[in-house]
Amino acid sequence: MFGKCLGVIAVLLLTASALAAADSKPIVSAYSLATKPILDGGITGDPAWTEVKPASGFTQVRPTAGAAATEVTQVYIGVTEDTLYIGVICLDDEPDKLIISDARRDADLGEVDSFLVIIDAFQDRQNGVIFGTTPGGLEYDAQVIKEGSKRFGSGGGGFNLNWDVSWQVKGSVHERGWSAEMAIPFKSLRYAGGDLQDWGINFQRNIARKDETVYWAPLPRQHNLNRVSEAGTLTGVAVPKQRNFKIAPYILGQVGQGGSADKQTRQNNEIGVDAKYSVTPSLTLDVTYNTDFAQVEVDEIQVNLDRYSIFLPEKRPFFLENAGLFSVGSPREVELFFSRRIGLGTGGVAQPIDGGLRLSGKVGSATNLGLLRMRTGEVEGDILGNNYSVARVSQELANRSSIGGIYVSRDGADYENRAYALDGRWGIGDNATVSGYYAKTDTPELRGDDAAFQLSGSYSSQSWNNSVSYSKVGEDFNPEVGFLRRRDYEKFSMMIFNRQRPEDLWGLFELRPHAYHRRYVTADGVYESGFTHIDNHWEWTSGLEIHTGFNLTHEQVLTPFEINSGTFVPVGEYDHKETQLVLKTDKRKPLSISVESKRGGFYGGDRHAIETGLDYRFGDSLTASVSWDHNDIRLPVTRGDFKVNVGRMRLSYSFTPKVLLQALVQYDDRSDLVGLNLRFSWLQTANSGLYIVYNEVDDDMMIGAIEKSREIAIKYSRILDIL
């Protein structure tokens, strides 16, 4: 199988076109501002912008790839001794039809009128940071690693939306359209040495009512703003010579009751501190003491109807900055480092984090460095504390290529575990990429096959997105500070994905026929799992989407497992067929719905699964979403039937972009659990400020024997700029 995989990869890469001569990319200058702009969202009439020549001339990717933008966008860039200023004027013939929604920080900008900028301050053509906003002045910021080549999952991968820094933005709607002004302190950016620099840069504008997406540096339609290698150039950036030292102390008070027979009230008062110091303009040292994450939203309940572990993403802010740097492996399947393991003891018991250090950033302009050291404390003497260490280095090469390595260890009083890996990526031309990794672990009591590796290739053009991958995981591969969904297998997967944009066919905007296949085979040659998906996405210009799919599944159960309370799936081989239908209405409308239905065979019986979702917004203040996942499982009479229902309701009200009230209510009928997470936040900047959090769990509400657990936490943190 490995030989076949290499052959397919070779054929895939041979389809890539030879390197074409690079198109000339647009250039804009950063003007030295004599005075600071008045940050009110208005640009015209502000003397600070008078001499600045704007960047303009945007090109569509959607709906008509390569066509000029239908509305004019002008971007102004200026610098003072400590701040980068970006102003944008978005002209619009019908400003009364602007779509403005959801003022929450980092809210989705894809279906609303918005403006985004990506900055590649090292001009390495692989990594960058994104800042975005709306006419309402929403703050949106994110990190892009390796052009967003991996899905964000564990706090790692190619796109990190949870990266938050200190900056300001103001938006304004007027008779000519809308405008915005961003003030980004140089202390919030990382850049190379040198007084006068050139940076990579690109701008994106979304014109929502027209479903139009335009870029300043033109992009092929298969790419998005993350494609840093196609960005233009910002010249003449005068960066300051300065140190950056910030501390963020916090105070916390918690009161809880319930969850145990004695119903005793629990109290907890804590203080702690985080600190950030720029060792160089490109290398940052983060320090944390008595780390607490009381303000973090609770996990969403997930339905698990198979034999393998579910993935719960990292949400804790300390672990999320530069998280993509530490990402090695296959997202949500094999990850050498998964920060959520830190602070999680035996049996899932939470452990306090005493403190830690992280040094991350760049050495020079092409070498990425990440070092992490954390210490967790004991839990009532039963679970011992642990030391965690991670060392990561990655060298960037030409044309989206890189090579790197990682070392991860967990050390306790009576236990140790090690993991090592080498990984790399090779860009071929503009469209093809080969990537892979090789990893080993060292666990004292495991002496068998402790290696894992993957080799994959992909080809992405305006019409095609094809990929093929082969991976192998040994029976004793054991990354204890990572994530491993399953072990002891060889996996082969491939995808063929086509995009078509008909000129005039039933009002269709795009057709996306595709096929995907994956199969898992054990080291003994047993075909354990297989999945084949054949589908077509039908997208209309109105925003309506329908997906029509067909699945073939295979499961070879070697050991019985409990799929529901008291219901077991016996040893056997199960081959089934399944139909899949998805409907999504226009998300640009105040009210939108989505429905996904699957019906077919399931472990010798039948399943009908339906997931429904409803989203509603009222202006830029109130957003609401409700979802219901229903599974009706009918198994042979010897095993019985059962149903699984999981419901969620999420409400968010923004008093201002920095003052927010959120509620998350969840229900799971398998455990008769009802959970409430209520959060009020009044942010100072980034993720610091006042949080008031209320959690309640009722784990037996439906049958009358009420066993409630309640907790309220008040946390206040503030970022103090020392240097």
Secondary structure, 3 states (H helix, E strand, C coil): CHHHHHHHHHHHHHCCCCCCCCCCCCEEECEECCCCCCCCCCCCCCHHHCCCCCECCCEEEECCCCCECCCCEEEEEEECCCEEEEEEEEECCCHHHCCCCCCCCCCCCCCCCEEEEEEECCCCCCCEEEEEECCCCCCEEEEECHHHCCCCCCCCCCEECCCCCCCEEEEEEECCEEEEEEEEEHHHCCCCCCCEEEEEEEEEEEEHHHCEEEECCCCCCCCCCCCHHHCEEEEEEECCCCCCEEEEEEEEEEEEEECCCCCCEEEEEEEEEEEEEEEECCEEEEEEEEECCCCCCCCCCCCCCCCCCCCCCCCCHHHHCCHHHHCCEECCCEECCCHHHCCECHHHCECCEEEEEEEEEEECCCEEEEEEEEEECCECCCECCEEEEEEEEEEEECCCEEEEEEEEEEEECCCEEEEEEEEEEEEECCCEEEEEEEEEEECCCCCCCCEEEEEEEEEECCCEEEEEEEEEECCCCCCCCCEECCCCEEEEEEEEEECECCCCCCCEEEEEEEEEEEEEECCCCCEEEEEEEEEEEEEECCCCEEEEEEEEEEEEECCCEEEECCEEECCEEEEEEEEEEEEECCCCCCEEEEEEEEEEEECCEEEEEEEEEEEEEECCCEEEEEEEEEEEEECCCCCCEEEEEEEEEEEEEEEECCEEEEEEEEEECCCCEEEEEEEEEEEEECCEEEEEEEEEEECCHHHCCCCEEEEEEEEEECCEECC
